[in-house]
Amino acid sequence: MSELLQRVAETQAILARIARDFSPAVFASSLAAEDMVLTDLILTAGLPIGIFSLETGRLHAETLAMLDQVRATYGHEIALFRPQPEAVAAYVANNGLNAFYDSVEMRKQCCRIRKVEPLGRALAGKRAWITGQRRAQSSTRSELAVQEFDAAHDTQKFNPLADWSEDNVWDYLRSNNVPYNALHDRGFPSIGCEPCTRAVQPGEDLRAGRWWWEQPESKECGLHVVDGKLIRMTSVAG
């Protein structure tokens, strides 16, 4: 069995177990390459796993276009969770629209409003949530477990692609004709909000284009961080 086929089989088994043992479960999709792999695996298998995305109000047009691509390809409507308008308005009024460039704390405050708080609403009442994180993406994810307990949301968290390489992701997308964000073809391996993401140069880290004005160790938005540390625990077998 090829490496890719083995990775796919392992991931399919993980997703089936989540659907069977951790319902209701949801998949948090950023609409980037890794998340399109999981979207394809979930929807083609008809698994009872909800899919949602965080519409921060600052996403690229190309990212938003993926919602239509998923609808056209799979006949599936991805649920959207948006920030509280009053919280966004207060942040902008007090600090300016692009205050996230001023300091790490200002950036993290923006992420809390636009991403972390909506995530909490998306996960309310769920027994498990799924992400497209991979260990190879950055130094902050090098110890990523396939399954962990997310104490912040009192739920199980799964990272089924933790062991996948960049080549695995793209081999899967291309061999299965899975739609993907057009920004990936323009040097964006990791895609977040438009003002916080740039293309990367050859040889740079995959997440070098995210919050490029910050140091690598601070480059997480808070979705996977509690009290300044990544949410991690020993992988749970099963």
N, C-alpha and C positions, 0 to 999 in steps of 0.2 A: 504494500500500500504506500502511495506517495505521501510525502509529508503533508501536503495540502489536504488530501483525502482523509488522513488521520486527524488533522486539526478540525476539519468539518464534522467528522463523525463524533469527536469528543464534544464539540460545541452543541451539536444537535442533541446529544444525550443530556447535557447540562440543561439546555432549554426545556426539554421534555420533562426532566425532573422538577424544574421550577414550576412548570405549568401543572404538574401532578400534585406536588407536595406543598407549594407555597402560594396557592391562589387565595386572594387576588394578587397578582404580580403585574408590574409595569416595567416598560423599557423606556429609559430617558434618552432620547435621540437628539444629537446635535446636528443631524443631517449631513455629517461628514462621512468619509470613506468607511471607517470601521463600523459606524452606526448603520450604514446602508447594507453591510454584510449581515448584521443581526436583523435588520428589517426584512431582508430577503429570506433569511432562515425562518423567522417567526411567521411571516405571512404565507410563504409557500407551503409550510407545514400546517397552516391553519391552527396554530397554537392559541389558546385563550389567554394571551398576554397583551395587555393594553400598551399602546405606544403614544408617548407624548413628547413635546418639544417645548423649550422655554423661549418664548418670543420676547426678547429683551427690549425691543423697540430700537435697537441699534445694529441689527443684523444686515449683512450684505444682501443685495437684491438676488444674487445667485443662490444664497442659502434659502431664502424664502421661496425661490422658484422650485426647490426640491419638494416642497409640499404638493405642488401641482404634479411633479414627476411621479411621486409615490401614488397619488390619486389615479393618474393615468395608467400607470404600470400595474398596480395591484388592486385598484378599486377601493383603496383604504384611506380614510381621513385621519390624519394625525391630530390628536388633541393638542391644543395650545394653551399654555399658562403664561400669563403676562404679569408684569409688576404692578403693584398698587399705584394708580396715577398720582395720588396725593403724596406718596413717598418720593416718587420721581420728581414731582414739582418742587417739593421742599429741598431736595438735594441740589437741584439746579438753581433755585432761588438763593440758597445759602452759600453755594460753592462755585457755581458756574457749570455750564453744560459738560465741559471737558476737564473737570477738576481732577479726574483720575490720573492725569499726567503729572500732577503736582507732588504726589507722595504715594507710597505703597498703601498707607491707611486710607487715603481718599479713594484709591482704586478699589480696595477691598470693600469699602463702604458702598461704592457703586455696584459692585458685584453682589453684595448682600441684598440690595434693593431689587436689582434686576434679575437675579438668578437664584440666590439662596432662599429667599422668602417664597417665591413662586414654587420652587422645588418642594418646600415643606407642604404646601397645599396639594401639590400633585401626588405626594406620597402618603397623605393622610388616609389611614385605614387600610393601607396596603401591607401585605406580609413580606413582600420582597420587591426590590428594584434591581434593574439590570443596567449596566453601563457598557460602553465600548472601549474602556481603558485598556491599554497594553503596557507591559513592563518596559518595552523598548522605546516608548515615546519620550521619556525624559528621566532625569536622575530622581525626581520626586516620586516616580512610580516604579522604581527598580525592584521593590519588595512587594509588589501588588499580589494579593491572594485572589484565587478564583472565587472563593466565597468568604465573606466576613460579616461580622455583626456590626451594623451601623447604629451605634448608641444614640446618635443625635436624632434619629428618626424612629428608633425602636423597631428596626426591621432588618431582615437579612438583605445583604447586598451581594450581587454577583457580577463578576467581571469575566465573562466566558471567553473573551479573546485575550486574556492575560498573556498566554504563551505564543500568540500569533506574531509573526514578523511582518514588516512592511510589505515584503514580497508576497507573503501569504494573502494579505488583504487584497492586493491588486490582482494577483492571480485569480482569486475567487471572483472579484467584481467583473473582470474581463471574460473569464470563461463562462460566466452565467449571465452576461449582458445586463448587469445590474446598473441602473442609473446612478450617477454620482455628481457631486457639486463641481461645476465648471471651474471654480477657483483652484482646484487641485491641479489642473493643467497649466496654471499660471504661477506655479511655485508656492502654493499655499498647502503644505502637508497637514497643518493644524489650523482650524478655522474657528474663530470666536466672533465677538462683536467687531463691526467694521473699523472703528477708530482704534481698536486694540490689537489688530492683526495686520501683519505685513507679510509679503513673500519672503522666503528664505534664500540664502545664497548657497551654492554648491559646497558641501562639507559641513554646513551648519547643522546643529541639533534640530530634530523634527519640530520642536516647539519653540525654536529661536524666534519665530515671528510673532509669538504671543507675548504681549506686554514687553516688547523688546527693550524698553528703557529700564527694565528692572533686572536684578540679579537672578540667575537660574533657580535658586532655592526658594524664591518667593512666587514663582510662576504657577500658582493654582488660584482658582477663583473663589474657593470656599465651598464648592459643592462637595468636595471630597476631603474637607479639612474641618477639624473640631479643635478649638483652643490652640490654633496655630500648628497642629500636627495632622498629617494624613491619617484618616480613619483606617486602621489596619488591625488585623489579628491573624492568628494562624489559620491557614486554609482548613476548611472543614470537608472531610472526605465524604463521599456518598454517591 
